[in-house]
Amino acid sequence: MYDISDDRRLRLVHDVVRSHGSRFQYSVYLCDLNPRELVALRWQVGEVMDHRLDAFAIVDLGPTDQVQRSTFEFLGRQPPMPPTASTVI
């Protein structure tokens, strides 16, 4: 999840995150990342965001074999979910 206060930085962060996962909601992405990919994502986003003004959150849903569909609850249409565990961004 992210909140970026500048349109240019918002587009840059969006492009970085989109290259690592699939869009779940406006500023929420599901990403299935190994440790190396997560480090790369953190570095890439950190390079384009303004740490004084912007916010970027990573929610680790845990190991692939322990995440269950019950982790998410939906009312209405359920968006497609990746087949493996994901990190919410």
N, C-alpha and C positions, 0 to 999 in steps of 0.2 A: 504494500500500500504506500502511496506517496502523495505528498502535497508540495508541489513546486510552484513558487510564486511568480516566475517569469516565463512567458510563453516560449522563448527560445530554449531555455533550459528544460522546460517541460517536454518539448519535442525531442530534445537530445536524450533525456532520461527515458522517455517512451520508446525511442528507437533501441536503446541499449537493452531495456527489459524485454521488449518484444523479441529481440534476437535470442533470448534465453528461455522463453516460455510462451504460453497462450493467454490471451486476455480473458479474464473472468468477469470483471466489471470495469467501470471507467478507469479507475486507477488501481485495480487489483489484478494480478497475474498469477497463474499457477505455473510453477517451474519444477521440473524434475532434474535436480542438479547434483552432481557428485561434488566432493569437497573442493576440487580444483576449479570447477566451474563457478561455485559459489564465491570463491576468492576473486575470480576474474570479474564476476558481476559486481561485487562490492567495490573493487578498484575502479571499474569503468564508470559506475554511477558516481562514486566519490570524486572523480575527475571533472564531472560536468555540473554537479549540483553546488549550490552555495550553502555551506554548512551552517551559516548564521541565519539564513532565511527559510530554507527548505527542510522538508521532513521526508524520510524514507524508512520504511519499516520492513523487516524480513521476519516472517513467522515460519519456523521450522515445524513441520507436521510429524517429524520423527522418521524412523527407518521404514523403508518401503514395505517390509513384511508385517509391520505393526499398524499401519494406517488402515482404517476401515471407512467404508462409505458413511458410517454413522458420524464421522467427524464433522460432516456438513449436514445441515438441515435446511430444506428449501420449502418455501411456500410458493405455489405457482410453478411455472415452467422451470425445470432443472437444466442448467447449462451443461454441456458435455464435460465430463471429467476425464483427466488422463488415466490410463490404466494402471499406473504405478504411483507411488507416493510422490508428493509434491511439496514444494516450499511456496507459501503464499507471499507474494510481493505486492 
